Each structure stands twice: as structure tokens, then as C-alpha cells.
Amino acid sequence: MVEGGSGEGKPNRLSATVENLSERFYFAEQNRNFTSQYCHIYNARLKAMRNFLLEAARRNWGDTVNYCKLMELKTGVTSCIIGTLFKRMSARPNILQEISDEHNLIPLPPRTKYADDSDELVAEDETQRISLTGNISVEKSVTGIIVALLGKELDGGKFYVTDMTTAGLRNQIPRPVINDDKYVCVVSGLNLGNSNQTFLAMQLFIDFISGRLTEGQEDQQLCSQIVKVVIAGNSIGQQDGNNNGAFKTNSGKYSSRSSVNTLEGVKALDEILVQLCVRNKLQ
């Protein structure tokens, strides 16, 4: 698979065609409307998923359970509700923090994570919402998941969950069989331009993709089967108060003193792209 001997030449790289199917998610500029909220999207998803969730719920809990909407719940009666999970997170980013930064007010302390012990879950449907408690993990749940919940409403107005189910996976769309294995390499967190960045690991990565660090026929074949490289983000390093005098404000905006490091990071990224795309004929 490698021309010029083991570990010395370039791999005879396989090719793959890519069809961009994302156009249907684009909005024409004249049709963009940023004043609308997301509630109608969640309602449409809930309406489309309701029948699938009812089927899954009946398979798990039978037909004797009271299946109802939130507005039809009765206190103390075991019922099944279907709704969208919403996770209340007190520590998530807040627009008030950015406003305080812009007006030189006392900034909120920066956080390393947004999860907190005070987080709670809420289920909502087309009619109303209700807080959840009981046998449901707040840490493992995220906003937007549509679920069927089995439990009963408590006197305090919360819904005590005893069991939960999802719609499961639908029948998969048949795909053509690929005779030769082809791989897409996904990388992120390059952090180019950061004062702590070492280019050795990046150069080793490029040399491996290029087939110059392979050992044996198996590694050479693997390199030749990498047809695409996706750089998934965090390519330019973030500067903070401990790096060359550059600092970052609480709003996430960088001072002008970090522009030099950012420029160096962009130049380094450009050189990496040249090596990957031009010299190795990768996309």
C-alpha cells in the first residue's frame, strides 16, 4: 500500500465521494427570523413522537395504566405521562453576566462546569409542565429528550417517577455495503498558538497520516484507508492571565494583547492544512 518501501513513501490513499445533504437545514436570508422561540419546535417533536412512546409504554406497563396529559393528572393515581424533559440549571450561562461585563459591573465568578447539585428536571407537554422527582437521574438527563414517565402526582404538585422509557430506535434506512473499509479521522483541541502548545504531537500526527511513521503492512494499510480528516474545533489556543500577559474577560472576549498569539495559531493551522490537503491529498 506504500510506494517506495516500508515507512518511507506515501500510502496509496483510497478515495471517497462526499455528498453535502445539509442544504435543507439552511434558511434563506430573507426568511431568517430570530425573534421566534423554540416552543413550537418542541411541540412538533412531541406530537411526532407521541404514538411511538405510547407503543413503548404499553409494551412495558400494559393497558391498565392511566395514560393522560399533564392537565389530566389526578393526585395519587398511577399514571403515564409523555413529555419533553427540561433541565433547570442555575449555573448555566446567563445573558446578565455578559451585560454586567459590558457595563463594568461586578462580574459573576467564572465557572469550570455548569452542572450543580441544585439542578432539577421538569416534564412539559402541550398543556403545562410539572417538576419531577423519584427514580430519574438528573445528572444523566438533558433538555429536549422526549420520554414516557410512569408514576403519580404528589400532594406538593410534583410527579414522582417510578419508571421511564424512550421510543427506542426506529428501523434503520438500508445503506449500500462498502467492500473496502474507509475511515474518517476526527481531531479537536489542537490549541495552536497557546504558549503551552508543543508541536511535536501535531507533527507526529501529520507524519502518521502521511504514512511516514508506520510500522509494518497493517499500519500502512490503515493510513491508506483514511480518506477524510475533520477538524472539529478548538483549533486556536485560548490565552489566560498566566500566558504571556494575555487575558480573557468573563464574557469570553480576548484582549488585544492576545492577538499576536491568535495570529501565530492561525498561521500554524494554515501550515497544517497545507500538509494535510496538498501534500497528502486529503479533504
Secondary structure, 3 states (H helix, E strand, C coil): CECCCCCCCCECCCCCCCCCCCHHHCCCHHHCCCCCCCHHHHHHHHHHHHHHHHHHHHHHHCCCCEECCHHHCCECCCEEEEEEEEEECCCCCCHHHHHHHHCCCCCCCCCCCCCCCCCEEEEECCCCEEEEEECCCCCCCCCCCEEEEEEEECCCCCEEEEEEECCCCCCCCCCCCCCCCCEEEEECCCCECCCCCCHHHHHHHHHHHHCCCCCHHHHHHHHHCEEEEEECCCCECCCCCCECCECECCCCCECHHHHHHHHHHHHHHHHHHHHHHHHCCCC
